Amino acid sequence: MRQVTVYTTDKDYSHFVQLAKNLHYVKKVETDEDSTKENIVNNIKKGFEEMQLIKKGELKTTSLNDFLNEL
């Protein structure tokens, strides 16, 4: 299986997505909007899970100074 990445203008974006979805040999069309929304939801869920682990004492945190020094 091969992957194709296409860079296009905002003006032509929706037209190109519709075109790709209508091709019989295209199995899946991923757009920036789909992955962004999904990533945001997954990151929020992961954050809440980590917060619960920190409250239970099962996950250690990093001090602010250590965090800033890593940057």
mmCIF file of the N, C-alpha and C atoms, coordinates in Angstrom:
data_MODEL
# 
_entry.id   MODEL 
# 
loop_
_atom_site.group_PDB 
_atom_site.id 
_atom_site.type_symbol 
_atom_site.label_atom_id 
_atom_site.label_alt_id 
_atom_site.label_comp_id 
_atom_site.label_asym_id 
_atom_site.label_entity_id 
_atom_site.label_seq_id 
_atom_site.pdbx_PDB_ins_code 
_atom_site.Cartn_x 
_atom_site.Cartn_y 
_atom_site.Cartn_z 
_atom_site.occupancy 
_atom_site.B_iso_or_equiv 
_atom_site.pdbx_formal_charge 
_atom_site.auth_seq_id 
_atom_site.auth_comp_id 
_atom_site.auth_asym_id 
_atom_site.auth_atom_id 
_atom_site.pdbx_PDB_model_num 
ATOM 1   N N  . MET A 1 1  ? 0.848   -1.173 0.000  1.00 0.00 ? 1  MET A N  1 
ATOM 2   C CA . MET A 1 1  ? 0.000   0.000  0.000  1.00 0.00 ? 1  MET A CA 1 
ATOM 3   C C  . MET A 1 1  ? 0.894   1.236  0.000  1.00 0.00 ? 1  MET A C  1 
ATOM 4   N N  . ARG A 1 2  ? 0.461   2.262  -0.675 1.00 0.00 ? 2  ARG A N  1 
ATOM 5   C CA . ARG A 1 2  ? 1.218   3.507  -0.771 1.00 0.00 ? 2  ARG A CA 1 
ATOM 6   C C  . ARG A 1 2  ? 0.394   4.660  -0.212 1.00 0.00 ? 2  ARG A C  1 
ATOM 7   N N  . GLN A 1 3  ? 1.097   5.703  0.159  1.00 0.00 ? 3  GLN A N  1 
ATOM 8   C CA . GLN A 1 3  ? 0.454   6.877  0.741  1.00 0.00 ? 3  GLN A CA 1 
ATOM 9   C C  . GLN A 1 3  ? 0.788   8.089  -0.114 1.00 0.00 ? 3  GLN A C  1 
ATOM 10  N N  . VAL A 1 4  ? -0.178  8.981  -0.261 1.00 0.00 ? 4  VAL A N  1 
ATOM 11  C CA . VAL A 1 4  ? 0.018   10.194 -1.050 1.00 0.00 ? 4  VAL A CA 1 
ATOM 12  C C  . VAL A 1 4  ? -0.302  11.391 -0.167 1.00 0.00 ? 4  VAL A C  1 
ATOM 13  N N  . THR A 1 5  ? 0.586   12.382 -0.173 1.00 0.00 ? 5  THR A N  1 
ATOM 14  C CA . THR A 1 5  ? 0.343   13.635 0.532  1.00 0.00 ? 5  THR A CA 1 
ATOM 15  C C  . THR A 1 5  ? 0.225   14.729 -0.512 1.00 0.00 ? 5  THR A C  1 
ATOM 16  N N  . VAL A 1 6  ? -0.823  15.514 -0.411 1.00 0.00 ? 6  VAL A N  1 
ATOM 17  C CA . VAL A 1 6  ? -1.070  16.574 -1.389 1.00 0.00 ? 6  VAL A CA 1 
ATOM 18  C C  . VAL A 1 6  ? -1.173  17.900 -0.654 1.00 0.00 ? 6  VAL A C  1 
ATOM 19  N N  . TYR A 1 7  ? -0.438  18.878 -1.123 1.00 0.00 ? 7  TYR A N  1 
ATOM 20  C CA . TYR A 1 7  ? -0.531  20.232 -0.597 1.00 0.00 ? 7  TYR A CA 1 
ATOM 21  C C  . TYR A 1 7  ? -1.324  21.056 -1.593 1.00 0.00 ? 7  TYR A C  1 
ATOM 22  N N  . THR A 1 8  ? -2.388  21.697 -1.120 1.00 0.00 ? 8  THR A N  1 
ATOM 23  C CA . THR A 1 8  ? -3.252  22.462 -2.004 1.00 0.00 ? 8  THR A CA 1 
ATOM 24  C C  . THR A 1 8  ? -3.703  23.734 -1.305 1.00 0.00 ? 8  THR A C  1 
ATOM 25  N N  . THR A 1 9  ? -4.275  24.633 -2.053 1.00 0.00 ? 9  THR A N  1 
ATOM 26  C CA . THR A 1 9  ? -4.776  25.880 -1.477 1.00 0.00 ? 9  THR A CA 1 
ATOM 27  C C  . THR A 1 9  ? -6.105  25.626 -0.767 1.00 0.00 ? 9  THR A C  1 
ATOM 28  N N  . ASP A 1 10 ? -6.467  26.527 0.114  1.00 0.00 ? 10 ASP A N  1 
ATOM 29  C CA . ASP A 1 10 ? -7.758  26.414 0.801  1.00 0.00 ? 10 ASP A CA 1 
ATOM 30  C C  . ASP A 1 10 ? -8.910  26.421 -0.195 1.00 0.00 ? 10 ASP A C  1 
ATOM 31  N N  . LYS A 1 11 ? -8.739  27.174 -1.245 1.00 0.00 ? 11 LYS A N  1 
ATOM 32  C CA . LYS A 1 11 ? -9.786  27.297 -2.260 1.00 0.00 ? 11 LYS A CA 1 
ATOM 33  C C  . LYS A 1 11 ? -10.077 25.948 -2.927 1.00 0.00 ? 11 LYS A C  1 
ATOM 34  N N  . ASP A 1 12 ? -9.046  25.181 -3.228 1.00 0.00 ? 12 ASP A N  1 
ATOM 35  C CA . ASP A 1 12 ? -9.208  23.912 -3.937 1.00 0.00 ? 12 ASP A CA 1 
ATOM 36  C C  . ASP A 1 12 ? -9.314  22.696 -3.015 1.00 0.00 ? 12 ASP A C  1 
ATOM 37  N N  . TYR A 1 13 ? -9.150  22.888 -1.725 1.00 0.00 ? 13 TYR A N  1 
ATOM 38  C CA . TYR A 1 13 ? -9.079  21.777 -0.772 1.00 0.00 ? 13 TYR A CA 1 
ATOM 39  C C  . TYR A 1 13 ? -10.332 20.899 -0.787 1.00 0.00 ? 13 TYR A C  1 
ATOM 40  N N  . SER A 1 14 ? -11.490 21.492 -0.570 1.00 0.00 ? 14 SER A N  1 
ATOM 41  C CA . SER A 1 14 ? -12.716 20.687 -0.474 1.00 0.00 ? 14 SER A CA 1 
ATOM 42  C C  . SER A 1 14 ? -13.012 19.982 -1.795 1.00 0.00 ? 14 SER A C  1 
ATOM 43  N N  . HIS A 1 15 ? -12.718 20.634 -2.895 1.00 0.00 ? 15 HIS A N  1 
ATOM 44  C CA . HIS A 1 15 ? -12.912 20.002 -4.204 1.00 0.00 ? 15 HIS A CA 1 
ATOM 45  C C  . HIS A 1 15 ? -12.021 18.764 -4.340 1.00 0.00 ? 15 HIS A C  1 
ATOM 46  N N  . PHE A 1 16 ? -10.783 18.878 -3.929 1.00 0.00 ? 16 PHE A N  1 
ATOM 47  C CA . PHE A 1 16 ? -9.862  17.758 -4.040 1.00 0.00 ? 16 PHE A CA 1 
ATOM 48  C C  . PHE A 1 16 ? -10.267 16.596 -3.125 1.00 0.00 ? 16 PHE A C  1 
ATOM 49  N N  . VAL A 1 17 ? -10.711 16.902 -1.918 1.00 0.00 ? 17 VAL A N  1 
ATOM 50  C CA . VAL A 1 17 ? -11.152 15.852 -0.987 1.00 0.00 ? 17 VAL A CA 1 
ATOM 51  C C  . VAL A 1 17 ? -12.339 15.099 -1.576 1.00 0.00 ? 17 VAL A C  1 
ATOM 52  N N  . GLN A 1 18 ? -13.316 15.813 -2.127 1.00 0.00 ? 18 GLN A N  1 
ATOM 53  C CA . GLN A 1 18 ? -14.467 15.157 -2.758 1.00 0.00 ? 18 GLN A CA 1 
ATOM 54  C C  . GLN A 1 18 ? -14.031 14.291 -3.937 1.00 0.00 ? 18 GLN A C  1 
ATOM 55  N N  . LEU A 1 19 ? -13.099 14.787 -4.731 1.00 0.00 ? 19 LEU A N  1 
ATOM 56  C CA . LEU A 1 19 ? -12.585 14.028 -5.858 1.00 0.00 ? 19 LEU A CA 1 
ATOM 57  C C  . LEU A 1 19 ? -11.935 12.730 -5.379 1.00 0.00 ? 19 LEU A C  1 
ATOM 58  N N  . ALA A 1 20 ? -11.101 12.812 -4.364 1.00 0.00 ? 20 ALA A N  1 
ATOM 59  C CA . ALA A 1 20 ? -10.416 11.628 -3.851 1.00 0.00 ? 20 ALA A CA 1 
ATOM 60  C C  . ALA A 1 20 ? -11.403 10.613 -3.290 1.00 0.00 ? 20 ALA A C  1 
ATOM 61  N N  . LYS A 1 21 ? -12.432 11.079 -2.588 1.00 0.00 ? 21 LYS A N  1 
ATOM 62  C CA . LYS A 1 21 ? -13.432 10.174 -2.012 1.00 0.00 ? 21 LYS A CA 1 
ATOM 63  C C  . LYS A 1 21 ? -14.229 9.443  -3.091 1.00 0.00 ? 21 LYS A C  1 
ATOM 64  N N  . ASN A 1 22 ? -14.357 10.031 -4.263 1.00 0.00 ? 22 ASN A N  1 
ATOM 65  C CA . ASN A 1 22 ? -15.139 9.423  -5.342 1.00 0.00 ? 22 ASN A CA 1 
ATOM 66  C C  . ASN A 1 22 ? -14.339 8.463  -6.210 1.00 0.00 ? 22 ASN A C  1 
ATOM 67  N N  . LEU A 1 23 ? -13.048 8.364  -6.002 1.00 0.00 ? 23 LEU A N  1 
ATOM 68  C CA . LEU A 1 23 ? -12.236 7.423  -6.772 1.00 0.00 ? 23 LEU A CA 1 
ATOM 69  C C  . LEU A 1 23 ? -12.431 6.022  -6.209 1.00 0.00 ? 23 LEU A C  1 
ATOM 70  N N  . HIS A 1 24 ? -12.762 5.045  -7.057 1.00 0.00 ? 24 HIS A N  1 
ATOM 71  C CA . HIS A 1 24 ? -13.094 3.704  -6.574 1.00 0.00 ? 24 HIS A CA 1 
ATOM 72  C C  . HIS A 1 24 ? -11.915 2.995  -5.903 1.00 0.00 ? 24 HIS A C  1 
ATOM 73  N N  . TYR A 1 25 ? -10.700 3.340  -6.248 1.00 0.00 ? 25 TYR A N  1 
ATOM 74  C CA . TYR A 1 25 ? -9.532  2.656  -5.697 1.00 0.00 ? 25 TYR A CA 1 
ATOM 75  C C  . TYR A 1 25 ? -9.002  3.313  -4.422 1.00 0.00 ? 25 TYR A C  1 
ATOM 76  N N  . VAL A 1 26 ? -9.585  4.412  -3.985 1.00 0.00 ? 26 VAL A N  1 
ATOM 77  C CA . VAL A 1 26 ? -9.174  5.067  -2.747 1.00 0.00 ? 26 VAL A CA 1 
ATOM 78  C C  . VAL A 1 26 ? -9.943  4.429  -1.595 1.00 0.00 ? 26 VAL A C  1 
ATOM 79  N N  . LYS A 1 27 ? -9.210  3.862  -0.647 1.00 0.00 ? 27 LYS A N  1 
ATOM 80  C CA . LYS A 1 27 ? -9.837  3.164  0.477  1.00 0.00 ? 27 LYS A CA 1 
ATOM 81  C C  . LYS A 1 27 ? -10.129 4.094  1.646  1.00 0.00 ? 27 LYS A C  1 
ATOM 82  N N  . LYS A 1 28 ? -9.286  5.110  1.853  1.00 0.00 ? 28 LYS A N  1 
ATOM 83  C CA . LYS A 1 28 ? -9.441  5.976  3.015  1.00 0.00 ? 28 LYS A CA 1 
ATOM 84  C C  . LYS A 1 28 ? -8.914  7.366  2.676  1.00 0.00 ? 28 LYS A C  1 
ATOM 85  N N  . VAL A 1 29 ? -9.661  8.393  3.073  1.00 0.00 ? 29 VAL A N  1 
ATOM 86  C CA . VAL A 1 29 ? -9.227  9.770  2.886  1.00 0.00 ? 29 VAL A CA 1 
ATOM 87  C C  . VAL A 1 29 ? -9.135  10.407 4.258  1.00 0.00 ? 29 VAL A C  1 
ATOM 88  N N  . GLU A 1 30 ? -7.933  10.793 4.666  1.00 0.00 ? 30 GLU A N  1 
ATOM 89  C CA . GLU A 1 30 ? -7.732  11.483 5.937  1.00 0.00 ? 30 GLU A CA 1 
ATOM 90  C C  . GLU A 1 30 ? -7.487  12.949 5.658  1.00 0.00 ? 30 GLU A C  1 
ATOM 91  N N  . THR A 1 31 ? -8.185  13.798 6.383  1.00 0.00 ? 31 THR A N  1 
ATOM 92  C CA . THR A 1 31 ? -7.996  15.235 6.210  1.00 0.00 ? 31 THR A CA 1 
ATOM 93  C C  . THR A 1 31 ? -7.417  15.825 7.477  1.00 0.00 ? 31 THR A C  1 
ATOM 94  N N  . ASP A 1 32 ? -6.880  17.027 7.372  1.00 0.00 ? 32 ASP A N  1 
ATOM 95  C CA . ASP A 1 32 ? -6.339  17.716 8.542  1.00 0.00 ? 32 ASP A CA 1 
ATOM 96  C C  . ASP A 1 32 ? -7.414  17.914 9.598  1.00 0.00 ? 32 ASP A C  1 
ATOM 97  N N  . GLU A 1 33 ? -8.623  18.207 9.183  1.00 0.00 ? 33 GLU A N  1 
ATOM 98  C CA . GLU A 1 33 ? -9.699  18.450 10.133 1.00 0.00 ? 33 GLU A CA 1 
ATOM 99  C C  . GLU A 1 33 ? -10.008 17.197 10.945 1.00 0.00 ? 33 GLU A C  1 
ATOM 100 N N  . ASP A 1 34 ? -10.055 16.033 10.284 1.00 0.00 ? 34 ASP A N  1 
ATOM 101 C CA . ASP A 1 34 ? -10.367 14.788 10.976 1.00 0.00 ? 34 ASP A CA 1 
ATOM 102 C C  . ASP A 1 34 ? -9.306  14.455 12.005 1.00 0.00 ? 34 ASP A C  1 
ATOM 103 N N  . SER A 1 35 ? -8.056  14.494 11.605 1.00 0.00 ? 35 SER A N  1 
ATOM 104 C CA . SER A 1 35 ? -6.990  14.096 12.516 1.00 0.00 ? 35 SER A CA 1 
ATOM 105 C C  . SER A 1 35 ? -6.809  15.117 13.623 1.00 0.00 ? 35 SER A C  1 
ATOM 106 N N  . THR A 1 36 ? -7.022  16.379 13.336 1.00 0.00 ? 36 THR A N  1 
ATOM 107 C CA . THR A 1 36 ? -6.854  17.399 14.362 1.00 0.00 ? 36 THR A CA 1 
ATOM 108 C C  . THR A 1 36 ? -7.908  17.237 15.448 1.00 0.00 ? 36 THR A C  1 
ATOM 109 N N  . LYS A 1 37 ? -9.157  17.071 15.064 1.00 0.00 ? 37 LYS A N  1 
ATOM 110 C CA . LYS A 1 37 ? -10.236 16.911 16.028 1.00 0.00 ? 37 LYS A CA 1 
ATOM 111 C C  . LYS A 1 37 ? -10.021 15.648 16.860 1.00 0.00 ? 37 LYS A C  1 
ATOM 112 N N  . GLU A 1 38 ? -9.650  14.569 16.198 1.00 0.00 ? 38 GLU A N  1 
ATOM 113 C CA . GLU A 1 38 ? -9.406  13.302 16.889 1.00 0.00 ? 38 GLU A CA 1 
ATOM 114 C C  . GLU A 1 38 ? -8.211  13.417 17.827 1.00 0.00 ? 38 GLU A C  1 
ATOM 115 N N  . ASN A 1 39 ? -7.155  14.068 17.391 1.00 0.00 ? 39 ASN A N  1 
ATOM 116 C CA . ASN A 1 39 ? -5.975  14.239 18.237 1.00 0.00 ? 39 ASN A CA 1 
ATOM 117 C C  . ASN A 1 39 ? -6.279  15.073 19.467 1.00 0.00 ? 39 ASN A C  1 
ATOM 118 N N  . ILE A 1 40 ? -7.079  16.115 19.303 1.00 0.00 ? 40 ILE A N  1 
ATOM 119 C CA . ILE A 1 40 ? -7.433  16.954 20.447 1.00 0.00 ? 40 ILE A CA 1 
ATOM 120 C C  . ILE A 1 40 ? -8.193  16.150 21.489 1.00 0.00 ? 40 ILE A C  1 
ATOM 121 N N  . VAL A 1 41 ? -9.183  15.385 21.057 1.00 0.00 ? 41 VAL A N  1 
ATOM 122 C CA . VAL A 1 41 ? -9.977  14.576 21.983 1.00 0.00 ? 41 VAL A CA 1 
ATOM 123 C C  . VAL A 1 41 ? -9.092  13.532 22.673 1.00 0.00 ? 41 VAL A C  1 
ATOM 124 N N  . ASN A 1 42 ? -8.235  12.862 21.906 1.00 0.00 ? 42 ASN A N  1 
ATOM 125 C CA . ASN A 1 42 ? -7.346  11.854 22.495 1.00 0.00 ? 42 ASN A CA 1 
ATOM 126 C C  . ASN A 1 42 ? -6.368  12.472 23.486 1.00 0.00 ? 42 ASN A C  1 
ATOM 127 N N  . ASN A 1 43 ? -5.839  13.644 23.173 1.00 0.00 ? 43 ASN A N  1 
ATOM 128 C CA . ASN A 1 43 ? -4.908  14.300 24.089 1.00 0.00 ? 43 ASN A CA 1 
ATOM 129 C C  . ASN A 1 43 ? -5.583  14.739 25.378 1.00 0.00 ? 43 ASN A C  1 
ATOM 130 N N  . ILE A 1 44 ? -6.821  15.206 25.288 1.00 0.00 ? 44 ILE A N  1 
ATOM 131 C CA . ILE A 1 44 ? -7.562  15.588 26.495 1.00 0.00 ? 44 ILE A CA 1 
ATOM 132 C C  . ILE A 1 44 ? -7.821  14.364 27.356 1.00 0.00 ? 44 ILE A C  1 
ATOM 133 N N  . LYS A 1 45 ? -8.242  13.247 26.744 1.00 0.00 ? 45 LYS A N  1 
ATOM 134 C CA . LYS A 1 45 ? -8.472  12.015 27.501 1.00 0.00 ? 45 LYS A CA 1 
ATOM 135 C C  . LYS A 1 45 ? -7.198  11.542 28.178 1.00 0.00 ? 45 LYS A C  1 
ATOM 136 N N  . LYS A 1 46 ? -6.091  11.577 27.446 1.00 0.00 ? 46 LYS A N  1 
ATOM 137 C CA . LYS A 1 46 ? -4.811  11.156 28.010 1.00 0.00 ? 46 LYS A CA 1 
ATOM 138 C C  . LYS A 1 46 ? -4.413  12.050 29.178 1.00 0.00 ? 46 LYS A C  1 
ATOM 139 N N  . GLY A 1 47 ? -4.657  13.344 29.056 1.00 0.00 ? 47 GLY A N  1 
ATOM 140 C CA . GLY A 1 47 ? -4.343  14.278 30.136 1.00 0.00 ? 47 GLY A CA 1 
ATOM 141 C C  . GLY A 1 47 ? -5.125  13.975 31.399 1.00 0.00 ? 47 GLY A C  1 
ATOM 142 N N  . PHE A 1 48 ? -6.416  13.664 31.250 1.00 0.00 ? 48 PHE A N  1 
ATOM 143 C CA . PHE A 1 48 ? -7.224  13.319 32.418 1.00 0.00 ? 48 PHE A CA 1 
ATOM 144 C C  . PHE A 1 48 ? -6.755  12.010 33.057 1.00 0.00 ? 48 PHE A C  1 
ATOM 145 N N  . GLU A 1 49 ? -6.381  11.035 32.223 1.00 0.00 ? 49 GLU A N  1 
ATOM 146 C CA . GLU A 1 49 ? -5.884  9.768  32.755 1.00 0.00 ? 49 GLU A CA 1 
ATOM 147 C C  . GLU A 1 49 ? -4.578  9.991  33.529 1.00 0.00 ? 49 GLU A C  1 
ATOM 148 N N  . GLU A 1 50 ? -3.686  10.818 32.985 1.00 0.00 ? 50 GLU A N  1 
ATOM 149 C CA . GLU A 1 50 ? -2.432  11.120 33.680 1.00 0.00 ? 50 GLU A CA 1 
ATOM 150 C C  . GLU A 1 50 ? -2.693  11.869 34.981 1.00 0.00 ? 50 GLU A C  1 
ATOM 151 N N  . MET A 1 51 ? -3.665  12.782 34.975 1.00 0.00 ? 51 MET A N  1 
ATOM 152 C CA . MET A 1 51 ? -3.998  13.522 36.182 1.00 0.00 ? 51 MET A CA 1 
ATOM 153 C C  . MET A 1 51 ? -4.481  12.580 37.285 1.00 0.00 ? 51 MET A C  1 
ATOM 154 N N  . GLN A 1 52 ? -5.300  11.594 36.913 1.00 0.00 ? 52 GLN A N  1 
ATOM 155 C CA . GLN A 1 52 ? -5.776  10.626 37.896 1.00 0.00 ? 52 GLN A CA 1 
ATOM 156 C C  . GLN A 1 52 ? -4.619  9.800  38.462 1.00 0.00 ? 52 GLN A C  1 
ATOM 157 N N  . LEU A 1 53 ? -3.676  9.406  37.604 1.00 0.00 ? 53 LEU A N  1 
ATOM 158 C CA . LEU A 1 53 ? -2.515  8.641  38.063 1.00 0.00 ? 53 LEU A CA 1 
ATOM 159 C C  . LEU A 1 53 ? -1.637  9.476  38.989 1.00 0.00 ? 53 LEU A C  1 
ATOM 160 N N  . ILE A 1 54 ? -1.493  10.762 38.716 1.00 0.00 ? 54 ILE A N  1 
ATOM 161 C CA . ILE A 1 54 ? -0.706  11.650 39.577 1.00 0.00 ? 54 ILE A CA 1 
ATOM 162 C C  . ILE A 1 54 ? -1.382  11.781 40.936 1.00 0.00 ? 54 ILE A C  1 
ATOM 163 N N  . LYS A 1 55 ? -2.709  11.945 40.947 1.00 0.00 ? 55 LYS A N  1 
ATOM 164 C CA . LYS A 1 55 ? -3.441  12.059 42.210 1.00 0.00 ? 55 LYS A CA 1 
ATOM 165 C C  . LYS A 1 55 ? -3.306  10.794 43.051 1.00 0.00 ? 55 LYS A C  1 
ATOM 166 N N  . LYS A 1 56 ? -3.256  9.624  42.389 1.00 0.00 ? 56 LYS A N  1 
ATOM 167 C CA . LYS A 1 56 ? -3.111  8.359  43.101 1.00 0.00 ? 56 LYS A CA 1 
ATOM 168 C C  . LYS A 1 56 ? -1.670  8.105  43.531 1.00 0.00 ? 56 LYS A C  1 
ATOM 169 N N  . GLY A 1 57 ? -0.735  8.904  43.037 1.00 0.00 ? 57 GLY A N  1 
ATOM 170 C CA . GLY A 1 57 ? 0.670   8.723  43.366 1.00 0.00 ? 57 GLY A CA 1 
ATOM 171 C C  . GLY A 1 57 ? 1.351   7.675  42.510 1.00 0.00 ? 57 GLY A C  1 
ATOM 172 N N  . GLU A 1 58 ? 0.724   7.274  41.419 1.00 0.00 ? 58 GLU A N  1 
ATOM 173 C CA . GLU A 1 58 ? 1.274   6.239  40.552 1.00 0.00 ? 58 GLU A CA 1 
ATOM 174 C C  . GLU A 1 58 ? 2.121   6.814  39.419 1.00 0.00 ? 58 GLU A C  1 
ATOM 175 N N  . LEU A 1 59 ? 2.120   8.137  39.287 1.00 0.00 ? 59 LEU A N  1 
ATOM 176 C CA . LEU A 1 59 ? 2.895   8.773  38.225 1.00 0.00 ? 59 LEU A CA 1 
ATOM 177 C C  . LEU A 1 59 ? 3.598   9.991  38.816 1.00 0.00 ? 59 LEU A C  1 
ATOM 178 N N  . LYS A 1 60 ? 4.894   10.098 38.563 1.00 0.00 ? 60 LYS A N  1 
ATOM 179 C CA . LYS A 1 60 ? 5.659   11.221 39.097 1.00 0.00 ? 60 LYS A CA 1 
ATOM 180 C C  . LYS A 1 60 ? 5.588   12.394 38.137 1.00 0.00 ? 60 LYS A C  1 
ATOM 181 N N  . THR A 1 61 ? 5.666   13.590 38.714 1.00 0.00 ? 61 THR A N  1 
ATOM 182 C CA . THR A 1 61 ? 5.655   14.799 37.911 1.00 0.00 ? 61 THR A CA 1 
ATOM 183 C C  . THR A 1 61 ? 7.068   15.363 37.800 1.00 0.00 ? 61 THR A C  1 
ATOM 184 N N  . THR A 1 62 ? 7.230   16.317 36.915 1.00 0.00 ? 62 THR A N  1 
ATOM 185 C CA . THR A 1 62 ? 8.506   16.995 36.729 1.00 0.00 ? 62 THR A CA 1 
ATOM 186 C C  . THR A 1 62 ? 8.383   18.401 37.298 1.00 0.00 ? 62 THR A C  1 
ATOM 187 N N  . SER A 1 63 ? 9.407   18.847 38.018 1.00 0.00 ? 63 SER A N  1 
ATOM 188 C CA . SER A 1 63 ? 9.356   20.200 38.564 1.00 0.00 ? 63 SER A CA 1 
ATOM 189 C C  . SER A 1 63 ? 9.429   21.209 37.422 1.00 0.00 ? 63 SER A C  1 
ATOM 190 N N  . LEU A 1 64 ? 8.922   22.401 37.689 1.00 0.00 ? 64 LEU A N  1 
ATOM 191 C CA . LEU A 1 64 ? 8.911   23.445 36.664 1.00 0.00 ? 64 LEU A CA 1 
ATOM 192 C C  . LEU A 1 64 ? 10.333  23.789 36.221 1.00 0.00 ? 64 LEU A C  1 
ATOM 193 N N  . ASN A 1 65 ? 11.257  23.877 37.159 1.00 0.00 ? 65 ASN A N  1 
ATOM 194 C CA . ASN A 1 65 ? 12.649  24.198 36.794 1.00 0.00 ? 65 ASN A CA 1 
ATOM 195 C C  . ASN A 1 65 ? 13.242  23.135 35.876 1.00 0.00 ? 65 ASN A C  1 
ATOM 196 N N  . ASP A 1 66 ? 13.022  21.869 36.178 1.00 0.00 ? 66 ASP A N  1 
ATOM 197 C CA . ASP A 1 66 ? 13.535  20.797 35.318 1.00 0.00 ? 66 ASP A CA 1 
ATOM 198 C C  . ASP A 1 66 ? 12.907  20.869 33.929 1.00 0.00 ? 66 ASP A C  1 
ATOM 199 N N  . PHE A 1 67 ? 11.611  21.124 33.891 1.00 0.00 ? 67 PHE A N  1 
ATOM 200 C CA . PHE A 1 67 ? 10.916  21.246 32.610 1.00 0.00 ? 67 PHE A CA 1 
ATOM 201 C C  . PHE A 1 67 ? 11.495  22.375 31.773 1.00 0.00 ? 67 PHE A C  1 
ATOM 202 N N  . LEU A 1 68 ? 11.676  23.557 32.393 1.00 0.00 ? 68 LEU A N  1 
ATOM 203 C CA . LEU A 1 68 ? 12.191  24.711 31.666 1.00 0.00 ? 68 LEU A CA 1 
ATOM 204 C C  . LEU A 1 68 ? 13.637  24.500 31.234 1.00 0.00 ? 68 LEU A C  1 
ATOM 205 N N  . ASN A 1 69 ? 14.420  23.792 32.038 1.00 0.00 ? 69 ASN A N  1 
ATOM 206 C CA . ASN A 1 69 ? 15.806  23.521 31.671 1.00 0.00 ? 69 ASN A CA 1 
ATOM 207 C C  . ASN A 1 69 ? 15.907  22.595 30.464 1.00 0.00 ? 69 ASN A C  1 
ATOM 208 N N  . GLU A 1 70 ? 14.903  21.738 30.265 1.00 0.00 ? 70 GLU A N  1 
ATOM 209 C CA . GLU A 1 70 ? 14.900  20.851 29.106 1.00 0.00 ? 70 GLU A CA 1 
ATOM 210 C C  . GLU A 1 70 ? 14.666  21.621 27.803 1.00 0.00 ? 70 GLU A C  1 
ATOM 211 N N  . LEU A 1 71 ? 14.001  22.776 27.921 1.00 0.00 ? 71 LEU A N  1 
ATOM 212 C CA . LEU A 1 71 ? 13.734  23.565 26.721 1.00 0.00 ? 71 LEU A CA 1 
ATOM 213 C C  . LEU A 1 71 ? 15.009  24.231 26.278 1.00 0.00 ? 71 LEU A C  1 
# 
